[in-house]
Amino acid sequence: MTSRFFLLVLIALTVAAPLAHADVQKEYIVLSGGPSLIEWEKYKAASHDFWWGNFIRAARVRIEQLRKEFGPSARITWLVYRPAYERRAAHMRDHDQTDIIANILSVRDKYGVNLVWFTSGADVINYLNAGLPRNQVKIASFDFYGHSNSKCFMFDYSNQIDSASKAWLHENDLSRLKHGLFTKDAHIKSWGCHTGESMSKVWRQATGKKMIGAIGKTDYSDGHLRGWVPAVNGRWGS
């Protein structure tokens, strides 16, 4: 009986090994909101997004970090709010003097990431829940670059409507996130303004994972001086 018992244990461990390996598959997600339109922002005392690529360049830096840290086979997904970039390109072609969409595609190609265009907060929820089989692939990191307030990511702030937004992910929507999406040690951070004042708390209630967020504003305007890492005019909290 003893030898048979140990044989059964060995078989069980052998079968469980590939399942355990499958459980540790990881995905690294970077989310970029869109820029404001210069025609609405250029006369304001505190204008936004004089350069179109604030949230793209910062995301590119993060993607490069992930690629260096986790290697060429790491599964990196980049969610980008395309409508805002298309509007920016159409409205300010002479100002920006670049093919904005082509620039975004060049980042995808350079770093070999999975680029997913999205058009709504619901798209983001759906991707987090089911973009990949979440029983097999867990989210190991999530970084947001874009406009936000204390309660939501604003993907098109001052892009469709001056000083307002029509596309967002609100903290009230976070209850739609399924349980078990993230790895045990997932790194989650919002690089938008004020997220740490409310949304981070709701994120933790919804997912069981802390999201680092700014208590105060974040600033992308001098990103070139910091290697395109946004500064926080306040402090980070979760």
N, C-alpha and C positions, 0 to 999 in steps of 0.2 A: 504493500500500500504506500509505503514511504517513497519508494522510487517512482511509482506511478504519479504520486502527488507532485513531486518535483518536476516530472516530465510535463505535467499539465501546466505548472507555473511557467516553465520555460517556453512552452508553446504560446501561452497568453502574453508573455513579455515580447516574444517575437512578433506577434500580430499587432501588439500595441505600439511597437517602435515606429512603424511608418505613420501611424495615426498621430502620434505625438509630434513627429516631424512636420506633418501637414498643419498642425495647429500653430506652428511658429512662423508660418508665412506672413510677411509683413508688407504693408503699403505705406508710403510716405506721401501725404497730400499737401499741396500748396494751393491756396485760393487767392485769386487776384480780382478785386473789384475794379471799377472803371474810373477814369478821370473826369473832372469837370470840364465844361466848355469855357475857353478863354474869353469869349465874347461876353459872358455873364460875370466873369470873375476879375477881369483885368483892372477894373476901376475901384475895386473894394480895398479898404485899408488892410484887411487880412485876406488876401486872395489865395485861391487853391490851384494847384496843378498847372503852374505856368509851363512846366514841361509835361508832356503827355505820358511819359514812361515811369513816373514815380513808383507805381505799384507793380510794374513789370520788371524794372531793374532790381528792386528789392527782392522780388520773387526769384529772379535769376540767380542772385547771390545765394539765396537759401538753397536753391536747387543744386548749385555748384557745391555747396557744403555737403549736402546729402550724398551727392555722387562721389565725392572724395572720401567721405566717411564710410559709406556702405558698399561702394564698388559699382562696377559697370552693370551688374545684373540686378541691382536693387530696383524694386518696382516703385517708380515715382510718378504720381499723377498730378497734373497741373490744371486746375479749374479756372477758366478765365471768362469774365462777363463780356462777351463779344459785342453786344449792341452799343455799349458806351464807346468802345474803340472805333466802331464803324461811324458813329455820329461825330466823334472828335475828328476823324479823318475827313469826313465830308464837309464839316464846318470850317476847319482850320488847316486846310492842305498847305496854303502858302506859309502859315506860321510855323507849322511843325516840319515841313520840308522833308518828309520821309514817308515811306510806305509802312504805316503802323502795323497792319495785319502781317505783312511780310516779316517785319522785325520780330513779332511774336512767334511766328513759325520758325524763324531762324534759331530761337532759343530752344524750341522743341527739338529741332534737328541736331543742334550742337550737343545737347545733353541726353538725347535719347529718351525723353519723357513721353508719357501718355497725355496728350493735350486734349482736354474735354471742354468745349465751349458750352456755356450755359446761359440761360435767359431769365431765370427767376430763382427766388429762394427755394421754391419747391424742388427745382432741379438739384440744388445742393443737398437737400435732405435726402432725395431719392438716391443720389450717388453715394452718399455716406452709408445709407442703409443697404443698398443693393447694387452698387456699381461693380462690385466683385462678390463672389460667394463669401459672405461674412462668417460662415462656419469654417471656412478654410483660410481666409485672408483677413487679418486684423489690421487696423489702422495704428501704425506705430508713431506717427507724428502728424500734426495738423497745424499749419500756419496761415493766418489771414492777413493780407495786405490790402488796405482800402480805407474808404471813409466809414466811420461808424459813430454812433452816440452810445450812451450808457446802456441802451436796450436793444440795439440792432446793428447788424452790418448793413450799410447803405451802398448798394452796388452802383448806383447811378446818381449819386449826389450832385446836384447842379449840372446835370447832363441832359435830362429831359425837361426839368423844371428848375428855374433859378432858385438856388438855396433850398431845394427840397429833393425828395426821392420818390420814385414809383416802383423801385425794385429793391427788395431788402430781404434779410433773414432776421426775423424778430425773435426775441427770447421766448415769446409765447409759442413759437413754432418748434422749439427744441424738444418739447414733450413727444414729438413725432419720431424722434430718433430711437432706434431699437436698442435694447440692452446688448452688451457684449460686443460692441463694434471695435473697441480699442484694446490694444495690448495692455498688460498690467502696468507697464512703465511708460505709457504713451506720453510724448511731449506735445503739449497743446498751447498755442499762444496766438493771441490777436494783437496785431501791430497797428490797429486803428485806435482812434481817440475814445477815451472814457469807458472802454469795455469792462475794466476791472471794477467799475462802480455799481454794476448790477448784473450784466449779462453773464459774467464769469460765475457768479453764484448760481444762477439758473442753469447754466451749462453743467455745473457739478451735480445739481439736483437731478438733472435729466439723464446724465451719462455715468455718474459716479467718478468722473475724472475732473481734475482741476484744469482750468484754462487761465493761464497768465494773461492779464490784461492791464491796460494803462489806467491809472487813477490820475486823470488829467488828460492833456492832449498829447498826441504824437506829432512829430515833425519830420517830413521827408525832404524839406527844401534844401538842406545842406548835406544831403546823403553822400555826395561825392567826397566830402571831408571825412566821413566815417565808414567808407567802403560800402555805402548804400544800406547801412543798417539804420532804420528810423530812430530818432531820439525821442525820449519821453520828457515832456515838460511837467513833471510831477514825479510819480513813482510807479513801479510795477506792483500789482497785487493779484490775488487769485481767490 
